[in-house]
Amino acid sequence: MVNKSLPLPLTSNTCGGDAAGKPGSSRSDRIPPAGSTVGLIYVWRWLALGVLALCALLQGCVNATVDEMTFMEPTEGIGDASVVIIGRRHAPDYETEFDFIECIGDHIRRGDDSITVLHELEFINMMYPWFEPRTAPLRTDDIDKLLTQQRVADRFSEIKLEYMIWIDGSTIETNSSGSMTCGVGPGGAGCFGFGTWGNASDYEATIWDFTDEVEVGRISANTSGQSYMPAVVVPIPIIAPVQGTACDSLGDQLLKYLSAKL
């Protein structure tokens, strides 16, 4: 892209006198002395505007890797059947976030509104206590055990459950550095400093076919990124959408698997 600088008008005299020849205020007269309180505020404002302009050109960068192994895809879609997406929460050191599960569900609904994606919490409450962390099935072999419970079998039949997708993983902070100080003075309040931190997401989706009671695929998404927060008067976060990118990556692949439109 070629940047073109427009020349200033030759008759730029907005600060000059009027038609009657009355003197006007010059630009230098309107800039307060640098040593005064008003002058410091003036300088800080221009610094803040400079940082804002810089941040408008920057954004946190994210690296993403997606691996997929699927088979027995429903080439005609899933019709009037339903899908539920559930997070694994049996590990002692982490839990798959509820909002991440909802993000994937929303992504699939937006991509194909003919797919019925059940809400996780509604499904867990409906099937209580069979999908609590301590009782949730860990293998497809456990599906038969579930179906021996007549109430569970009736519920599955009622909601026409075709696929159950388990999401296992989490987003963590990997590093952080920098410092920032804030203060209040006669000229106002402000902050100065710089901070940065990294995040990493690691998620895997396991797809169960409830009709055939088998696992039909696994999709994993690994993302990482660095976020920044410069502060000149006002802290301005530049966030790397690490978890959002992982959600979009898994959502895209699951949508391709489930939808007949793609």
Secondary structure, DSSP 8 states (H G I E B T S, - for coil): ---------TT--TTS--TT------HHHHS--TTSHHHHHHHHHHHHHHHHHHHHT----EEEEEEEEE-S--TT--TT-EEEEEE----SS----HHHHHHHHHHHHHH-TTSEEE-HHHHHHHTTTTTSTTTS--STTHHHHHHTSHHHHHHHHHHTEEEEEEEEEEEEEEEEEEEEEEEEETTEEEEEEEEEEEEEEEEEEEEEETTTTEEEEEEEEEEEEEEEEEEEESB--B---HHHHHHHHHHHHHHHHH-S--
